[in-house]
Amino acid sequence: MTKKFLDQNMSYREELLNSIEPNFIFSDKPLNRFRIPKTENNQNKLDKNTKILELKKHINSIQNCNLKDNAKKLIFGDGNISSPIMIVGEAPGVEEEKTEKTFQGESGTLLEKMLKAINIEKNSIYSTYAINFRPPEDRKPTSREIKRYSVFLKEHISIIDPQIIILFGSTAMEAVISSNERISNERGKWKEIILNNKTYLLMITFSPSYLIRFPENKKFSWEDLKKIRQKILELKIKF
């Protein structure tokens, strides 16, 4: 793939990204950091915030959960609750526990670069996890744990009510579409899920933490990101 050279103001970002992934290409169009999120009436925002707080309390009150008992903090979600884009990661790690925010540390840095490569700022969208507590020793959640927390995740999605959902990793995939297939077979395809009688469009791709461990798969994630960008343009989604 031929690289597109950017102007001097953008070159430092290309250099930094290329140190991790040589296949991502930034757009030569400057990011609009002053985009105004889609308007939403105050009552609707109030209702969303109320429902989010209720769901958070509900998750924090669950009993007999090894994940909760061994974790330090609940990592719920953050970002723009009115965003048309919602991203779902697998589970929080040590950096997320420290900050109580999603996608921190090295994987968070990579995620931000991936999103910026298709002109999306992380703080303009909403992000959460399939599992809201850090698994012991950062192990993969069991299918039983994923199923238990999937109820909360699906309610979370219904509250945010996005136009597009991006699932990062096999745990998020299993939680939302109940698939145990290899993520390499499921990624890169537009799928639909119905929650509370509403259809949501979603895309599955590799998680940033996985890509750090297996950088040879970043070229596939770039293909997925391009499809997401194209769908945003087709649906005329604004941030």
Salt bridges, closest charged atoms under 4 A:
GLU40 OE2 - LYS48 NZ 3.34
ASP78 OD1 - LYS122 NZ 3.60
GLU95 OE2 - LYS98 NZ 3.74
GLU97 OE1 - ARG134 NH1 3.49
GLU100 OE2 - LYS73 NZ 3.41
GLU121 OE2 - ARG33 NH1 2.70
ASP138 OD1 - ARG134 NE 2.80
GLU145 OE2 - ARG139 NH2 2.76
ASP161 OD1 - LYS198 NZ 2.74
GLU186 OE1 - LYS191 NZ 2.83
GLU223 OE2 - LYS226 NZ 3.18
ASP224 OD1 - ARG187 NH2 2.61
GLU234 OE1 - LYS231 NZ 3.43
